[in-house]
Amino acid sequence: MSTRPTEEVSERERAYKDGSDPRVMDIVDVPLVQPKPTTFQSENWLLDPQRYWVRRGALAYAQLATAADAPSSLWINGFKTYHGLNDRVPEEEADKLATSLYLLSLESISFSVFAPGATFGNPKRRVHAVFDYAGSSYALWVTDPVIEREYLAKDDGSYAEGACHITVSLGERDKGFCYKLVAAVIRQS
């Protein structure tokens, strides 16, 4: 995270010395200043904006299985938005959680492309990830820019994929809730 009010990390701050961006599966040395945990986002650190990130290698897809988390559920279930399913947590419940990130192994996933606000005059299309995990079903917004670009280039519809790994994050508070998001999709290539 940065020292800016919204704490986002800029493209320049997350770049390698050659100007390229880190990619999913890169093993990276990230210059850190100090831990900056919040109630449920215990993983947060303040980054050193004056130093470049250094790529040390890449993780093999086969190694992900040993790194995957195995929570009994994705935090707290039972709360949903109009288009989502088990996609949010009341902020007072989120404050009791110890972590905001999970790496999951999935047997299958599908991506739905649609304009959730079309009925209200908003034609902006989005990508939903739909999957089952530990006996529960989920429909979460995708924030992985590579997956968003790939699927927004397609027609509206549902697209099934096979096994993959995903990173699910619990985002910042918004209108009394914290939303579960698919931050990264990792496919075997």
Backbone as a chain_set.jsonl record, in Angstrom:
{"seq": "MSTRPTEEVSERERAYKDGSDPRVMDIVDVPLVQPKPTTFQSENWLLDPQRYWVRRGALAYAQLATAADAPSSLWINGFKTYHGLNDRVPEEEADKLATSLYLLSLESISFSVFAPGATFGNPKRRVHAVFDYAGSSYALWVTDPVIEREYLAKDDGSYAEGACHITVSLGERDKGFCYKLVAAVIRQS", "coords": {"N": [[0.831, -1.161, 0.0], [0.315, 2.359, -0.377], [1.243, 5.719, 0.712], [-0.743, 7.41, -0.032], [-4.059, 8.863, 0.243], [-6.021, 6.985, -0.618], [-4.52, 4.734, -0.66], [-3.59, 3.211, -2.835], [-1.301, 1.496, -5.05], [0.844, 2.828, -7.382], [1.444, 2.434, -10.966], [4.123, 3.035, -11.568], [5.321, 2.687, -9.066], [5.141, -0.037, -8.684], [6.747, -1.202, -10.534], [9.327, -3.03, -12.32], [12.901, -2.467, -12.686], [13.395, -2.259, -15.432], [11.067, -1.19, -16.306], [8.96, -2.889, -16.792], [5.989, -4.702, -15.793], [5.168, -6.581, -12.832], [4.152, -10.002, -13.009], [1.521, -12.404, -12.579], [2.556, -15.186, -10.764], [5.232, -14.482, -10.714], [8.157, -14.379, -8.705], [8.966, -12.12, -6.35], [11.005, -9.539, -5.004], [9.93, -7.16, -2.889], [10.314, -3.882, -1.964], [9.871, -2.907, 1.3], [8.522, -0.782, 3.865], [7.189, -0.707, 6.399], [4.939, -2.732, 8.407], [1.422, -2.343, 7.848], [-1.132, -3.152, 8.955], [-4.705, -3.484, 8.808], [-7.888, -3.878, 10.417], [-9.069, -6.384, 9.306], [-7.466, -6.722, 7.11], [-4.811, -7.894, 7.448], [-2.509, -8.409, 6.087], [-1.393, -6.176, 4.911], [1.207, -3.954, 3.886], [3.332, -1.076, 3.998], [4.736, 0.216, 1.142], [8.022, 0.928, -0.189], [8.339, 3.653, -2.081], [10.487, 4.626, -3.494], [12.168, 2.707, -4.448], [12.853, 0.084, -6.802], [10.943, -2.851, -7.66], [12.123, -6.229, -7.602], [12.509, -8.925, -9.723], [12.827, -12.27, -8.92], [12.456, -14.759, -9.922], [10.227, -17.325, -11.104], [7.265, -18.944, -10.081], [6.392, -22.321, -10.491], [3.478, -23.722, -11.996], [2.672, -26.179, -10.923], [3.562, -25.998, -8.323], [1.701, -24.487, -7.002], [-0.367, -25.936, -5.789], [0.62, -26.81, -3.325], [0.87, -24.415, -2.061], [-1.655, -23.441, -1.808], [-4.472, -22.243, 0.042], [-6.765, -23.651, 2.457], [-9.407, -22.937, 3.526], [-12.402, -23.411, 5.525], [-14.562, -22.08, 4.576], [-15.225, -19.166, 2.543], [-14.538, -16.806, 4.386], [-17.26, -15.38, 5.806], [-20.403, -16.612, 4.983], [-23.642, -16.175, 3.347], [-24.504, -13.636, 2.812], [-25.472, -11.455, 0.248], [-25.345, -9.671, -2.885], [-27.426, -8.073, -5.386], [-26.744, -9.286, -7.871], [-24.812, -11.039, -7.041], [-23.504, -13.859, -5.122], [-23.061, -15.064, -1.958], [-21.213, -12.981, -1.651], [-20.428, -10.855, -0.067], [-19.545, -9.374, 3.137], [-20.764, -8.275, 6.227], [-19.502, -5.216, 7.539], [-18.99, -5.053, 10.316], [-18.679, -7.704, 10.993], [-16.536, -8.356, 9.368], [-14.49, -6.992, 10.623], [-13.742, -8.734, 12.607], [-12.296, -10.688, 11.421], [-9.272, -12.466, 10.536], [-7.72, -12.388, 8.251], [-7.44, -11.312, 4.806], [-7.073, -12.462, 2.362], [-7.08, -15.263, 0.171], [-5.645, -18.058, -1.439], [-6.916, -20.231, -3.692], [-7.525, -23.576, -4.848], [-9.338, -24.668, -7.561], [-11.683, -26.914, -9.047], [-13.229, -26.283, -11.199], [-14.462, -23.376, -12.938], [-16.56, -20.673, -13.936], [-17.064, -17.887, -16.095], [-19.052, -15.064, -16.21], [-20.296, -12.666, -18.389], [-21.745, -9.571, -18.439], [-24.012, -6.723, -18.31], [-24.567, -5.381, -15.422], [-26.022, -3.14, -14.58], [-27.764, -2.51, -16.612], [-30.575, -2.42, -16.692], [-31.053, -0.094, -15.377], [-30.118, 1.871, -17.005], [-27.344, 1.865, -17.246], [-24.887, 0.852, -19.257], [-22.448, -0.39, -18.82], [-20.335, -3.142, -18.896], [-19.438, -6.06, -16.985], [-17.395, -8.583, -15.367], [-18.126, -11.624, -13.91], [-17.111, -14.132, -11.638], [-18.0, -17.455, -11.26], [-18.321, -20.092, -9.086], [-17.871, -23.138, -7.168], [-17.005, -23.841, -3.823], [-15.855, -25.698, -1.147], [-18.412, -26.763, -0.579], [-20.119, -24.6, -0.882], [-21.647, -22.146, -3.007], [-20.495, -19.508, -5.125], [-20.626, -16.207, -6.49], [-18.727, -13.846, -7.69], [-17.328, -10.582, -8.25], [-14.84, -9.978, -10.734], [-11.577, -8.719, -10.536], [-9.161, -9.012, -11.713], [-7.103, -7.735, -14.085], [-6.219, -8.883, -16.524], [-7.925, -11.074, -16.999], [-10.35, -9.691, -17.014], [-10.038, -8.074, -19.357], [-9.798, -10.096, -21.3], [-12.322, -11.421, -21.168], [-14.198, -9.34, -21.453], [-13.853, -8.757, -24.074], [-15.36, -10.595, -25.322], [-18.676, -11.738, -26.3], [-21.678, -11.047, -24.384], [-22.453, -13.476, -21.932], [-22.033, -16.82, -20.58], [-19.09, -18.527, -19.703], [-17.456, -21.477, -19.471], [-14.7, -22.839, -17.681], [-11.913, -24.989, -16.975], [-10.019, -26.547, -14.377], [-8.324, -24.379, -12.104], [-6.424, -21.901, -10.299], [-7.332, -19.422, -7.94], [-7.043, -16.142, -6.571], [-8.696, -14.847, -3.91], [-9.92, -11.897, -2.58], [-10.767, -9.837, 0.221], [-12.286, -6.933, 0.026], [-12.047, -3.321, 0.614], [-14.135, -1.436, 2.912], [-17.504, -0.643, 2.003], [-20.398, 1.038, 1.987], [-21.317, -0.259, 4.354], [-20.538, -2.894, 4.027], [-18.023, -5.394, 3.222], [-16.556, -6.512, 0.298], [-16.205, -9.607, -1.425], [-13.776, -10.47, -3.755], [-12.508, -11.623, -6.903], [-9.315, -11.502, -7.319], [-7.175, -12.475, -8.779], [-6.676, -14.805, -11.403], [-5.331, -17.885, -12.031], [-4.119, -19.845, -14.445], [-3.229, -23.071, -15.739], [-0.593, -23.127, -17.955]], "CA": [[0.0, 0.0, 0.0], [1.073, 3.605, -0.447], [0.862, 6.729, 1.699], [-1.852, 8.209, -0.557], [-5.304, 8.659, 1.016], [-6.711, 5.755, -1.023], [-3.527, 3.686, -0.415], [-3.279, 2.403, -4.009], [0.077, 1.459, -5.523], [0.86, 3.284, -8.778], [2.192, 1.584, -11.909], [5.542, 3.334, -11.406], [5.788, 2.129, -7.792], [5.164, -1.499, -8.708], [7.485, -1.61, -11.732], [10.716, -3.469, -12.28], [13.827, -1.441, -13.161], [13.262, -2.105, -16.886], [9.762, -0.605, -16.586], [7.913, -3.9, -16.967], [5.125, -4.964, -14.643], [5.147, -7.94, -12.294], [3.089, -10.864, -13.519], [1.11, -13.489, -11.7], [3.531, -16.274, -10.654], [6.573, -13.962, -10.48], [8.682, -14.32, -7.345], [9.386, -10.722, -6.363], [11.434, -8.806, -3.817], [9.208, -5.893, -2.828], [10.876, -3.069, -0.884], [8.842, -2.569, 2.274], [8.91, 0.157, 4.909], [6.677, -1.189, 7.681], [3.603, -3.328, 8.318], [0.299, -1.41, 8.013], [-2.357, -3.95, 8.971], [-5.975, -2.943, 9.277], [-8.563, -4.917, 11.192], [-9.111, -7.684, 8.642], [-6.431, -6.787, 6.079], [-3.589, -8.017, 8.239], [-1.365, -8.615, 5.193], [-0.966, -4.903, 4.319], [2.502, -3.351, 4.193], [3.65, 0.169, 3.313], [5.819, -0.007, 0.187], [9.003, 1.99, -0.387], [8.101, 4.1, -3.457], [11.731, 5.081, -4.117], [12.963, 1.569, -4.907], [12.214, -0.824, -7.758], [10.709, -4.247, -7.331], [13.114, -7.074, -8.267], [12.015, -10.269, -10.041], [13.807, -13.288, -8.537], [12.145, -16.007, -10.602], [8.798, -17.572, -11.304], [6.741, -20.152, -9.472], [5.791, -23.263, -11.44], [2.06, -23.957, -11.71], [2.549, -27.372, -10.074], [3.865, -25.624, -6.943], [0.571, -23.781, -6.399], [-1.18, -26.836, -4.964], [1.15, -26.829, -1.961], [0.733, -23.074, -1.492], [-3.074, -23.075, -1.706], [-5.146, -22.246, 1.34], [-7.892, -24.591, 2.531], [-10.371, -22.511, 4.546], [-13.676, -24.143, 5.49], [-15.437, -21.245, 3.741], [-14.619, -17.868, 2.254], [-14.921, -15.951, 5.492], [-18.632, -15.577, 6.28], [-21.355, -16.708, 3.873], [-25.033, -15.854, 3.639], [-24.801, -12.253, 2.447], [-25.314, -11.349, -1.2], [-25.847, -8.51, -3.604], [-28.458, -8.415, -6.365], [-26.193, -10.217, -8.864], [-23.807, -11.908, -6.448], [-23.88, -14.961, -4.243], [-22.028, -15.147, -0.918], [-20.201, -12.065, -2.172], [-20.082, -9.752, 0.824], [-19.513, -9.616, 4.576], [-21.019, -7.031, 6.961], [-18.222, -4.684, 8.014], [-18.746, -5.373, 11.728], [-18.188, -9.086, 11.0], [-15.211, -8.333, 8.733], [-13.521, -6.526, 11.616], [-13.358, -9.864, 13.46], [-11.551, -11.654, 10.611], [-7.819, -12.381, 10.693], [-7.032, -12.299, 6.97], [-8.285, -10.832, 3.711], [-6.639, -13.094, 1.107], [-6.968, -16.722, 0.072], [-5.308, -18.695, -2.706], [-7.74, -21.439, -3.741], [-7.5, -24.498, -5.987], [-10.704, -24.986, -7.989], [-11.827, -27.918, -10.105], [-13.809, -25.603, -12.36], [-14.943, -22.01, -12.733], [-17.111, -20.077, -15.149], [-17.073, -16.43, -16.097], [-20.243, -14.487, -16.823], [-20.103, -11.299, -18.862], [-23.048, -8.917, -18.583], [-24.117, -5.344, -17.832], [-25.449, -5.492, -14.262], [-26.872, -1.96, -14.417], [-28.467, -2.209, -17.866], [-31.97, -2.097, -16.384], [-31.085, 1.267, -14.845], [-29.492, 2.768, -17.971], [-25.885, 1.801, -17.215], [-24.51, -0.255, -20.141], [-21.097, -0.894, -18.531], [-20.277, -4.592, -18.701], [-18.505, -6.545, -15.976], [-17.131, -10.021, -15.39], [-18.398, -12.344, -12.664], [-16.595, -15.497, -11.518], [-18.99, -18.318, -10.616], [-17.633, -21.33, -8.732], [-18.21, -23.791, -5.908], [-15.857, -24.109, -2.975], [-16.162, -26.252, 0.183], [-19.847, -26.972, -0.422], [-20.881, -23.362, -1.08], [-21.542, -21.522, -4.327], [-20.091, -18.103, -5.092], [-20.62, -15.383, -7.699], [-17.932, -12.702, -7.242], [-16.772, -9.744, -9.31], [-13.438, -10.196, -11.09], [-10.774, -7.502, -10.654], [-7.934, -9.375, -12.426], [-7.213, -6.991, -15.347], [-6.009, -9.76, -17.685], [-9.175, -11.815, -17.193], [-11.373, -8.721, -17.422], [-9.836, -7.738, -20.78], [-10.092, -11.279, -22.113], [-13.751, -11.733, -21.226], [-14.964, -8.211, -21.97], [-13.725, -8.803, -25.534], [-16.326, -11.593, -25.792], [-20.089, -11.387, -26.18], [-22.303, -11.373, -23.108], [-22.743, -14.901, -21.804], [-21.32, -17.575, -19.559], [-17.988, -19.268, -20.308], [-16.921, -22.453, -18.519], [-13.282, -23.187, -17.744], [-11.558, -26.127, -16.142], [-9.325, -26.308, -13.113], [-7.446, -23.216, -12.016], [-6.267, -21.331, -8.964], [-7.748, -18.026, -7.87], [-6.839, -15.391, -5.342], [-9.902, -14.124, -3.507], [-9.603, -10.886, -1.573], [-11.865, -9.148, 0.884], [-11.974, -5.537, -0.25], [-12.334, -2.248, 1.568], [-15.53, -1.187, 3.284], [-18.327, 0.165, 1.112], [-21.818, 1.035, 2.357], [-21.613, -1.208, 5.419], [-20.093, -4.25, 3.7], [-16.748, -5.639, 2.55], [-16.919, -7.387, -0.814], [-15.278, -10.653, -1.85], [-13.403, -10.213, -5.145], [-11.512, -12.507, -7.506], [-8.23, -10.586, -7.652], [-6.294, -13.101, -9.774], [-7.003, -16.139, -11.91], [-4.071, -18.494, -12.462], [-4.389, -21.037, -15.248], [-2.06, -23.832, -16.168], [-0.333, -22.747, -19.354]], "C": [[0.883, 1.234, 0.0], [0.625, 4.548, 0.668], [-0.269, 7.619, 1.195], [-3.128, 7.922, 0.233], [-6.044, 7.372, 0.655], [-5.788, 4.54, -1.006], [-3.148, 2.836, -1.623], [-1.8, 2.518, -4.369], [0.054, 1.828, -7.003], [1.636, 2.306, -9.659], [3.69, 1.792, -11.735], [6.101, 2.684, -10.133], [5.887, 0.613, -7.811], [5.964, -2.045, -9.892], [8.862, -2.185, -11.392], [11.586, -2.356, -12.865], [13.71, -1.203, -14.664], [11.9, -1.538, -17.293], [8.637, -1.607, -16.754], [7.164, -4.125, -15.657], [5.319, -6.381, -14.127], [3.96, -8.708, -12.867], [2.734, -11.903, -12.469], [2.126, -14.613, -11.855], [4.968, -15.775, -10.544], [6.905, -14.075, -8.994], [9.409, -12.986, -7.262], [9.893, -10.28, -4.997], [10.755, -7.446, -3.881], [9.795, -5.083, -1.678], [9.771, -2.55, 0.038], [9.394, -1.622, 3.337], [8.479, -0.363, 6.276], [5.322, -1.849, 7.482], [2.537, -2.26, 8.576], [-1.014, -2.192, 8.037], [-3.57, -3.117, 9.371], [-6.692, -4.103, 9.953], [-8.528, -6.269, 10.506], [-8.084, -7.807, 7.526], [-5.061, -6.787, 6.756], [-2.336, -8.126, 7.382], [-0.762, -7.306, 4.676], [0.392, -4.436, 4.834], [2.623, -2.046, 3.423], [4.867, -0.086, 2.429], [6.77, 1.182, 0.153], [8.886, 2.457, -1.836], [9.369, 4.52, -4.195], [12.57, 3.942, -4.693], [12.159, 0.697, -5.853], [11.95, -2.185, -7.134], [11.717, -5.075, -8.134], [12.521, -8.467, -8.464], [13.119, -11.269, -9.748], [13.585, -14.614, -9.239], [10.654, -16.112, -10.813], [8.43, -18.902, -10.666], [6.155, -21.037, -10.562], [4.35, -23.534, -11.024], [1.88, -25.137, -10.752], [2.808, -27.056, -8.598], [2.686, -24.942, -6.243], [-0.248, -24.667, -5.464], [-0.691, -26.853, -3.519], [1.017, -25.47, -1.28], [-0.72, -22.687, -1.239], [-3.577, -23.154, -0.27], [-6.295, -23.249, 1.295], [-8.878, -24.166, 3.62], [-11.666, -23.312, 4.427], [-14.741, -23.374, 4.72], [-14.674, -19.964, 3.427], [-15.187, -16.863, 3.245], [-16.341, -16.289, 5.95], [-19.56, -15.606, 5.07], [-22.743, -16.266, 4.32], [-25.434, -14.435, 3.297], [-24.522, -12.077, 0.957], [-25.836, -10.024, -1.713], [-26.885, -8.992, -4.614], [-27.961, -9.463, -7.366], [-25.227, -11.234, -8.267], [-24.391, -13.025, -5.612], [-22.746, -15.165, -3.244], [-20.873, -14.202, -1.235], [-19.875, -10.88, -1.273], [-20.208, -10.174, 2.284], [-19.845, -8.291, 5.259], [-19.723, -6.524, 7.603], [-17.954, -4.994, 9.481], [-18.273, -6.82, 11.889], [-16.784, -9.154, 10.398], [-14.139, -7.913, 9.728], [-13.024, -7.638, 12.531], [-12.476, -10.878, 12.722], [-10.055, -11.409, 10.707], [-7.073, -12.165, 9.386], [-7.992, -11.836, 5.887], [-7.916, -11.45, 2.366], [-6.629, -14.609, 1.237], [-6.538, -17.091, -1.341], [-6.028, -20.03, -2.711], [-7.446, -22.265, -4.979], [-8.942, -24.854, -6.308], [-10.684, -26.046, -9.073], [-12.406, -27.31, -11.368], [-14.286, -24.221, -11.942], [-15.62, -21.584, -14.026], [-17.109, -18.569, -14.973], [-18.309, -15.958, -16.835], [-19.95, -13.039, -17.17], [-21.484, -10.701, -19.08], [-22.965, -7.482, -18.068], [-25.078, -5.334, -16.648], [-26.391, -4.305, -14.074], [-27.687, -1.604, -15.637], [-29.913, -1.79, -17.629], [-32.119, -0.646, -15.931], [-30.35, 2.259, -15.749], [-27.984, 2.788, -17.961], [-25.431, 0.605, -18.053], [-23.139, -0.873, -19.846], [-21.145, -2.377, -18.172], [-19.214, -4.94, -17.67], [-18.368, -8.055, -16.098], [-17.325, -10.579, -13.982], [-17.712, -13.705, -12.729], [-17.622, -16.301, -10.73], [-18.31, -19.661, -10.355], [-18.199, -21.883, -7.431], [-16.92, -24.03, -5.138], [-16.368, -24.584, -1.615], [-17.669, -26.332, 0.436], [-20.712, -25.736, -0.56], [-20.647, -22.833, -2.485], [-21.251, -20.036, -4.163], [-20.259, -17.48, -6.472], [-19.996, -14.056, -7.288], [-17.443, -11.892, -8.434], [-15.287, -10.048, -9.487], [-12.746, -8.84, -11.182], [-9.418, -7.777, -11.305], [-7.997, -8.704, -13.799], [-7.028, -7.848, -16.597], [-7.296, -10.518, -18.005], [-10.29, -10.867, -17.623], [-11.245, -8.384, -18.904], [-10.228, -8.9, -21.68], [-11.599, -11.492, -22.268], [-14.607, -10.566, -21.7], [-14.848, -8.108, -23.486], [-14.71, -9.793, -26.147], [-17.743, -11.023, -25.699], [-20.571, -11.672, -24.765], [-22.617, -12.865, -23.082], [-21.934, -15.513, -20.689], [-20.306, -18.483, -20.241], [-17.36, -20.182, -19.256], [-15.437, -22.681, -18.762], [-13.05, -24.371, -16.826], [-10.893, -25.692, -14.855], [-8.426, -25.081, -13.208], [-7.244, -22.883, -10.545], [-6.758, -19.893, -9.035], [-7.293, -17.429, -6.549], [-8.125, -14.629, -5.083], [-9.496, -13.148, -2.414], [-10.883, -10.326, -0.978], [-11.524, -7.67, 0.83], [-12.348, -4.581, 0.868], [-13.824, -2.114, 1.836], [-16.229, -0.318, 2.235], [-19.785, -0.024, 1.522], [-22.165, -0.082, 3.35], [-21.156, -2.636, 5.18], [-18.669, -4.23, 3.157], [-17.031, -6.723, 1.519], [-15.806, -8.367, -1.151], [-15.038, -10.474, -3.344], [-12.42, -11.271, -5.631], [-10.413, -11.601, -8.06], [-7.275, -11.15, -8.694], [-6.83, -14.478, -10.133], [-5.711, -16.697, -12.485], [-4.409, -19.804, -13.153], [-3.087, -21.776, -15.512], [-1.821, -23.491, -17.631], [0.511, -23.768, -20.074]], "O": [[2.064, 1.16, 0.339], [-0.256, 4.218, 1.462], [-0.717, 8.504, 1.925], [-3.26, 6.852, 0.827], [-6.632, 6.734, 1.529], [-6.227, 3.43, -1.308], [-2.451, 1.834, -1.465], [-1.139, 3.502, -4.039], [-0.67, 1.215, -7.788], [2.385, 1.464, -9.164], [4.451, 0.824, -11.751], [7.228, 2.189, -10.132], [6.643, 0.036, -7.03], [5.863, -3.229, -10.212], [9.462, -1.884, -10.361], [11.072, -1.413, -13.467], [13.902, -0.08, -15.13], [11.608, -1.417, -18.483], [7.473, -1.217, -16.85], [7.641, -3.786, -14.574], [5.605, -7.289, -14.907], [2.912, -8.136, -13.167], [3.534, -12.233, -11.594], [2.511, -14.948, -12.975], [5.862, -16.585, -10.296], [6.042, -13.888, -8.137], [10.356, -12.742, -8.009], [9.299, -10.599, -3.967], [10.978, -6.674, -4.813], [9.78, -5.539, -0.535], [8.859, -1.846, -0.397], [10.58, -1.659, 3.664], [9.288, -0.452, 7.199], [4.628, -1.566, 6.505], [2.723, -1.381, 9.417], [-1.909, -1.927, 7.234], [-3.472, -2.178, 10.161], [-6.141, -5.2, 10.045], [-8.001, -7.224, 11.076], [-7.854, -8.913, 7.037], [-4.282, -5.84, 6.656], [-1.225, -7.956, 7.882], [0.299, -7.337, 4.052], [0.691, -4.505, 6.026], [2.083, -1.917, 2.324], [5.903, -0.548, 2.906], [6.369, 2.312, 0.433], [9.294, 1.73, -2.741], [9.327, 4.747, -5.404], [13.577, 4.191, -5.355], [10.94, 0.581, -5.727], [12.64, -2.611, -6.208], [12.12, -4.67, -9.224], [12.087, -9.11, -7.508], [14.228, -11.139, -10.267], [14.433, -15.504, -9.164], [9.917, -15.131, -10.715], [9.198, -19.863, -10.712], [5.486, -20.539, -11.468], [4.041, -23.571, -9.833], [1.026, -25.092, -9.867], [2.326, -27.771, -7.72], [2.678, -24.832, -5.017], [-0.764, -24.189, -4.454], [-1.498, -26.905, -2.591], [1.047, -25.387, -0.052], [-0.989, -21.714, -0.535], [-3.163, -24.008, 0.515], [-6.74, -23.645, 0.218], [-9.158, -24.94, 4.535], [-11.988, -23.828, 3.357], [-15.719, -23.963, 4.26], [-13.605, -19.716, 3.984], [-16.171, -16.174, 2.977], [-16.581, -17.395, 6.436], [-19.502, -14.714, 4.224], [-22.988, -16.017, 5.501], [-26.594, -14.064, 3.474], [-23.476, -12.493, 0.459], [-26.646, -9.353, -1.074], [-27.183, -10.184, -4.684], [-28.675, -10.417, -7.672], [-24.863, -12.2, -8.938], [-25.603, -13.123, -5.423], [-21.604, -15.411, -3.635], [-19.705, -14.569, -1.106], [-19.122, -9.992, -1.673], [-20.863, -11.159, 2.625], [-19.261, -7.267, 4.903], [-18.944, -7.308, 8.144], [-16.798, -5.181, 9.86], [-17.54, -7.125, 12.829], [-15.942, -9.922, 10.865], [-13.016, -8.414, 9.688], [-11.982, -7.488, 13.167], [-11.968, -11.818, 13.333], [-9.618, -10.28, 10.932], [-5.9, -11.792, 9.408], [-9.209, -11.953, 6.032], [-8.404, -10.998, 1.33], [-6.23, -15.163, 2.26], [-7.009, -16.507, -2.318], [-5.789, -20.871, -1.845], [-7.151, -21.716, -6.04], [-9.687, -25.291, -5.43], [-9.785, -26.077, -9.913], [-12.115, -27.762, -12.475], [-14.485, -23.938, -10.76], [-15.284, -22.088, -15.098], [-17.147, -18.051, -13.857], [-18.583, -16.398, -17.952], [-19.425, -12.283, -16.353], [-22.299, -11.256, -19.817], [-21.968, -7.083, -17.465], [-26.292, -5.282, -16.849], [-27.452, -4.454, -13.469], [-28.249, -0.511, -15.705], [-30.416, -0.894, -18.307], [-33.183, -0.046, -16.085], [-29.999, 3.356, -15.314], [-27.384, 3.647, -18.607], [-25.569, -0.538, -17.616], [-22.714, -1.786, -20.553], [-21.88, -2.803, -17.282], [-18.228, -4.223, -17.499], [-19.114, -8.712, -16.824], [-16.768, -10.075, -13.008], [-17.733, -14.358, -13.772], [-18.062, -15.88, -9.66], [-17.79, -20.293, -11.274], [-18.907, -21.194, -6.696], [-15.887, -24.374, -5.711], [-17.221, -23.936, -1.008], [-18.142, -26.01, 1.526], [-21.927, -25.814, -0.374], [-19.588, -23.044, -3.076], [-21.69, -19.395, -3.208], [-20.06, -18.14, -7.492], [-20.634, -13.239, -6.625], [-17.174, -12.445, -9.5], [-14.575, -10.335, -8.525], [-13.254, -7.92, -11.823], [-8.606, -6.861, -11.436], [-8.855, -9.059, -14.607], [-7.629, -7.558, -17.632], [-7.704, -10.588, -19.164], [-11.088, -11.203, -18.498], [-12.238, -8.406, -19.631], [-10.903, -8.717, -22.693], [-12.088, -11.716, -23.376], [-15.658, -10.791, -22.301], [-15.664, -7.439, -24.12], [-14.876, -9.824, -27.366], [-17.972, -9.972, -25.1], [-19.95, -12.443, -24.034], [-23.003, -13.442, -24.099], [-21.24, -14.819, -19.947], [-20.62, -19.133, -21.238], [-16.8, -19.707, -18.267], [-14.978, -22.711, -19.903], [-13.898, -24.708, -16.0], [-11.166, -24.619, -14.318], [-7.849, -24.79, -14.256], [-7.828, -23.514, -9.664], [-6.618, -19.229, -10.061], [-7.175, -18.126, -5.541], [-8.587, -13.861, -5.927], [-8.821, -13.514, -1.452], [-11.942, -10.345, -1.606], [-10.598, -7.207, 1.496], [-12.882, -4.97, 1.907], [-14.657, -2.615, 1.081], [-15.641, 0.6, 1.665], [-20.333, -1.121, 1.413], [-23.18, -0.761, 3.201], [-21.359, -3.502, 6.031], [-18.175, -3.201, 2.696], [-17.668, -7.73, 1.826], [-14.627, -8.014, -1.161], [-15.989, -10.341, -4.115], [-11.595, -11.758, -4.859], [-10.56, -11.01, -9.13], [-6.631, -10.391, -9.418], [-7.359, -15.207, -9.293], [-5.071, -16.063, -13.325], [-4.915, -20.742, -12.537], [-2.003, -21.194, -15.509], [-2.739, -23.558, -18.449], [0.817, -23.595, -21.254]]}, "num_chains": 1, "name": "protein.A"}
